[in-house]
Amino acid sequence: MKKYSILILAFLLILALTATSYSEPNNWAKAEVDEARSKGLLFAEADQNFQDYISRELFCKLIVRVVEQQKGEAVQVSITNPFNDTANEQIVKAFQLGIVKGVSTTQFAPQNLITRQEVAVMMMRAFRVLDTMNNKTLTQNVDISGIAFNDEASIANWALQDVKEAFKLNLVKGVGNNTINPLGNTTVEQSILLALRLFNNYQSYTIQPIVSPTVPIVSVTQPSASEATTESQFQTELQTMATEANNPPPIFETISQANQQPQPKSDNLIFDMQPGTTIIQASDIAVDPDGDPIKITKFKPKNEIGVKEALYKLYNVKIVEDGKLSVTKYSNPLLPSGSVAFTITVSDNITEPVKITVYFK
């Protein structure tokens, strides 16, 4: 009876763990996701599946929402949809505004995962649209001299300047080791944080005009030499103030922030393993808030109450090239079925490695 009770408890534990949910953002992103939601930047499709990688279509809709919230009204479509692989109105709006282009003259590839260089380009184009709408010049003459990345050769020519300007304006950040990982992808929750950064950065920067005071005429007599000098200095100071108002300092200095550890992609990570070998990448179980490249560095079995040690004999686990995990599952009818847990260590080579519990069944 005791044996069956343990098996029932183990089964219930496994059943509970299989209820994997991506309906909540990770703890490191929750406050900013809540802020984005409160500012009207989210909509149903972007307010779920936070750990999934984001598509070109969904990121496009996020950026259009930022523009519309800044403008205070919806963008009205006044062109014919040029794409034959999507009828999404938000994509048409983004094309009309000049924020996006297709992968060809007739194709947008809405379900393709967006790359980090495409993210930077779209954000800079949206920033310029906001400039035009508000009669500002915040994106003109952004000084990118001296900005160079170790993986710059991987950045497409059409994206290079926008990537550097977005980095200068603190809209996007590097991924460590002076790299930008231009062809990497980004998750839904990371994209929400980027949209919020664009919204907040633009909203927070305003120029207060300096109005030259009117100096009343109190005497028609000629001023003395010392008075004339004082008046001249005063006029010079006014001119200097006006010049500074028309030529403000760089908009946003790059703020150095502490690099964050990789985070589990979900609170409950369960892999339904089939007989044979499966390769698991670090990105399958973790996400890095800063976009740093991550890899698996260690693993070890994790003993769970009610799970027989014999189950571990069904698996051959080892680390292979590029920090990936090779998991081979054997078929053995003499052993009971069930799940096993492993503690897997993920590292970004910058911060303290993080240990994540993963279940194989």
Residue, then its C-alpha position, 0 to 999 in steps of 0.5 A: m500500500k505504501k508503495y502505491s501511495i508513493l507512486i500516486l504522489a509522484f504521479l500527482l507531482i508530475l501532473a502538476l509540473t506539466a501545467t507549464s504556464y507562460s502567462e506571467p513574465n519573469n520576476w526581473a521583467k514584471a515591474e516594467v511589463d506592469e508599467a507598459r500595461s499601465k501606459g497602454l502599450l500592451f494589447a491581448e496578443a502581447d500580454q501573454n507567452f512572455q518567454d516566447y521569441i517574438s515575431r516580426e508582426l508582433f514587434c511591429k504592432l508593439i512599436v505602432r502602439v508606442v507611436e499611437q500612444q505618443k501621438g494620442e490617436a490612432v494612425q489612419v491608413s491612407i495607402t494600399n497594402p503592398f504585401n500579399d502575405t499579411a492583411n494586418e492593419q498595424i503592419v500597413k500602418a508601420f509601412q506607411l510611416g516608414i518604420v518597416k519594409g518588407v523582405s521583398t516588395t510584396q512579402f513581409a514575412p510576418q511570422n519570422l522571428i525578428t532579429r536584434q538588428e531589425v529591432a534596432v532599425m525599427m526603433m530608430r525609424a519610430f523615433r524619427v517618426l515621433d520627431t516629425m510628429n512633434n516637430k523635434t530634431l532629437t534624432q538628428n546628428v546623433d554622434i556615433s563616432g567611436i562606437a564599434f562592436n567586436d561583431e560589427a562584421s555581422i551587422a548588415n550594411w543597411a542596419l549598421q548606422d541605426v544599430k549604432e544610433a540606437f545604442k548611443l541613445n540607449l534604446v538597445k544595449g550590447v550583450g557583453n564582450n562589446t558585441i551586439n549579437p545582431l542576428g539573435n532573437t528577442t523574447v516577448e517580455q524583452s520586446i515589451l521592455l524595449a517598447l517601454r524604453l522607447f516610449n519613456n526615453y522620448q517622453s522624458y526629453t523636452i527642451q524648455p525654451i529660454v526667453s530673453p528678458t526685456v531690459p527696460i530703458v531707464s535712462v537716455t544718457q550714455p552708459s559709463a565704460s564700466e556700465a557698457t562692459t556690464e551690459s555687453q557681458f549680459q548680452t553675451e550671456l543671453q546669446t550663450m544661453a540661447t545658443e545652448a538652448n538651440n544646441p542641446p547636449p546629447i539626448f541620452e548618455t549610455i547608462s551603465q547598468a549592472n548586468q543581470q543573470p540568466q533567468p529560467k524561461s519558465d517556473n516549470l521546465i518539462f521536456d517530453m523526451q522520446p527514445g533517441t537523442t535530443i539536443i537541448q540548448a541553453s536558450d531552450i531553458a533560460v533567457d538572458p535579460d541583457g541579451d548576452p549569449i548563454k550556454i550550459t556549463k554543468f548538470k547533475p541529477k536532482n533526487e526528487i521524493g518519490v522518484k526511483e533512482a532507477l529512472y535515471k538509468l533511462y537517460n544518458v546526459k552529456i555536454v557537447e559543443d557550444g554549451k549544449l546538452s545531449v540527452t539520450k533516452y533509452s527504452n526499457p520496459l523493465l523500468p517504470s515510467g516517470s520523470v527525472a529532474f536535473t539541475i542544469t547550470v547556465s552561464d553568460n560568462i559575465t554574471e554568476p551562473v544560475k542553476i535551473t531545475v529541468y524535468f525529463k519524462 
